[in-house]
Amino acid sequence: MAKKGKKYLAAAEKIEPNKKHTLEEGIAKVKEVAFAKFDETVELTMWLGVDPRKADQLVRGTIVLPHGLGGKAKVVVVIAQGDKIKEAEEAGADFVGGDELVDRIKGGWLDFDAVIATPDMMRSVGMLGKILGPRGLMPNPKTGTVTMDVKTAIQETKAGKVEYRVDKTGVIHSPVGKVSFENANLMENTRVLINAVMKAKPTTAKGRYLKKINLAATMSPGVLLDELAYV
């Protein structure tokens, strides 16, 4: 395990071990202990009582955070054809095209943050699975990135749409904003995401669904939230 630095250890001393905070208290504490010189991302971590090995217990979805994620604007690629190319360009996509864009990505170009595709292009886009999949960029109908409504998909992605997905250990990690955000905006973003995950509870999940919640800035120690407030 990597050795923790002096600043991290000093921040950890300001957090009472095992104490669970309200959302308002938790965000204030995260801001208090953040020490990096850059504007750290605030990440929400949720431990769920699901078995990700079972297809009917995969918790996954997307949500548009009301106050976005901050930072630089997302670079959006749209792979389409026909009149959808003009629609994508007018909606603010950064790169738009068909098979030529697929070939460009095959060649190693990856200077973008999101990929949206129309269903009629998925035969070509499917060949990019090994490139885009591991990076979390593969278009998928479940996340709204395979759609004929490219205008809405672009707008939502630019506005701060985030995907949440349980990992193989039953944990969800998702950004909710920046340390520089107003406390009220961070609270609203976090609450919206928690509520979305709670609504996504599989009907087959047994026992306690929400086991633990943690908020942390990029470089800083985490702060526990009171999970019972959301049950």
N, C-alpha and C positions, 0 to 999 in steps of 0.2 A: 504494500500500500504506500502511495506517495506521501511524503512527509508534508504536513500542513505548515504553511508559512506563519510568520508572526502576526500579520494583519488578520489572517483567518482565525487564528487562535484568540486574538483579542476580541474579534467580533463574536466568536462562540461564547466567550465569557459573559456577554450581555444577554444571552438567551438562557432562560431557566430550563434545565433538562426536563423533558416530558410534560411541560406545561402546555395546555391547549388553549388557544386564543380565539376570540371572536374574529370575524373577517376584518373588521375595522382595526382591531388591535394587531392582528397578524401583519397587515400591510404596513402599519406604522412601524412595527418592529423590523420588517424586512428593509425598509428605507433607512432605519436607524443604523443597522449593522452593515449595510452595503458600503464597500470601501474602494472599489475599483475606480480608476481614473476615467474610464469610459462609461457610457450610459448603459448599465447592465439590463439585460432582459429579465423580467420576472416570470418564473415558471411555476406552474401548478402541477403537483404530482398527486395522483389518487391511486390508492391500493384497493382493488376491488375483489369481492368474493365470487369470482367466476373461474371457470376452467377453460382457458383459451384453446386448449387442444380440441374442444368440442365446437363444431361449426356454429351451433345454435347459441353459443355463449360468447361469441366475438362481439365486443362492444366497439362500435366504429361509427363515425359520422362526421359531419362538418357543421360549423356554426360561424356566423358573421359576428364578430365582436363589435359592440356598439361604438367603441372608441379606437378600433383598429389595433395595430401592434407597434406603431411608431417605427422609427428607423427609415431606411431608404425605401422607396416605392418598389414593389415587386415587378420584376421583368417577366412579362407573360407572353408565352408562345401559343399561337392558335394554328392547329393543323386542320385545314378545311379545303373545300373546293366550291366552285360556282359562286352564287351570290353571297354565301357565308363569308367569303374572303373580304368583301366590301363591308359587310356588317361588323366583322371583327376589327377591321381597320378603323371604322368610325367609332367603335366602342372603346378604343384606346389600347388595343393589343400592341405590344412592342415589335413582335415579329409574326407575320402571317404568311402561310404558304401551304403547299401540298406535299407531294412526294419529294420535291427538292429540299424541303426542310427536314424530312425524315432522313434523307441521304446526308444532309449536313450534320445531323446529330449522330448518325452512324460513324461519321468521320471524326468524331471526338468533340464537337462543339457543345458546350454545356453552360454557356453564359446566360442562364435564365433561372427563374425561381418557380415557375409553374407552367404546366402544359395543359391546354384544353384542346379537345379533338371532337369533331363531329362523328356520329356513328358510322357514316359511309367511308370514313378514312381509317377505321380501326384495323382493317386488314393490313394496311401499311404500318400503322403505329404499333401494332402487335409485335412487329419485328424488333422494336426498341425495348422490349420488356427487360432484357438482361442489362441494359444501360440505364433506363429510367427507374426500374423497379427498386433496386438497392438504394437509390437516392430519394425514394418517396415521391417521385415525379410522374409515375405512370398514370395516365388518365384512367378514370374509373367511373362508371355510372353512379355508384353509391356515394361518391363524393361530389357529384355534379360536374365533373370535368369531362365527361363524355355526354354531349348534349347538342341539340340543334339550336338551343337558345344561347348562342355564344355571347350575346350582348350581356345578359344577366350574369353568366358565368364570369366574364371579364370584370364586370363591375363589382361583384362580390369578392373576387380574388384581390382586386386592387384595394377594396375597402377594409380588408383585414380578415378574410375568411380563413379559419384554421381547421385542420383536420385533427380529430382526436381518435386514437386507436389503442386498444389494450395490447400490451406486448406479451411475450410468451410466459412472463411471470405474473400476469394479471395486473399490470400497472400501466397507468396512462400518464404520459408526460406532455404538457402542452404550454406554450407561452401565452401570457395574458396581457403583456404590455411592457413598458419600460419603467425603470426606477424614477425617471423624471416625470412620469405621468402624475396628474393630480390624484390624491388619494381616492376621491369619489369615483373617478374614471376607472382606476384599477379595481376598485370594489365592484363596480358594475360589470366590467369585463369578466372578472373572476366568478361572480355570481351567475352570470349567463352561462358560462362554460360548465360550472358545477351542475346547474339545473338541467342542462342538455344531457350530461352523462347520467344523471339520476333518471331522467325520462327514458334513457336508452337501456335500462335494466332488462336483461333477457328474462322471459317468463320462466325459463328453465333453471335460472340461478337459484341455488339453495342457500339458506342461512343468511348471514349478514352480508349485504351487498357492498356497502361503503365501509371499509375497515379503517382507513387512515387518510388524512389530507395534509399536504405539506406545501408551503410556499417558500421560494428561495430566489435570490438574485443570482446571476451567472457565477460569480466568484465567491459567494458568501454562504454561510451555513443556513440550513433550513429552519423554518418556524412552523410548528404544528398548529393546525386549525382544529376546532371542535367539530368532528364529523357528525356528532349527534344532532347538530343544528340543521342538518340537511336530510336526515332520515325521515 
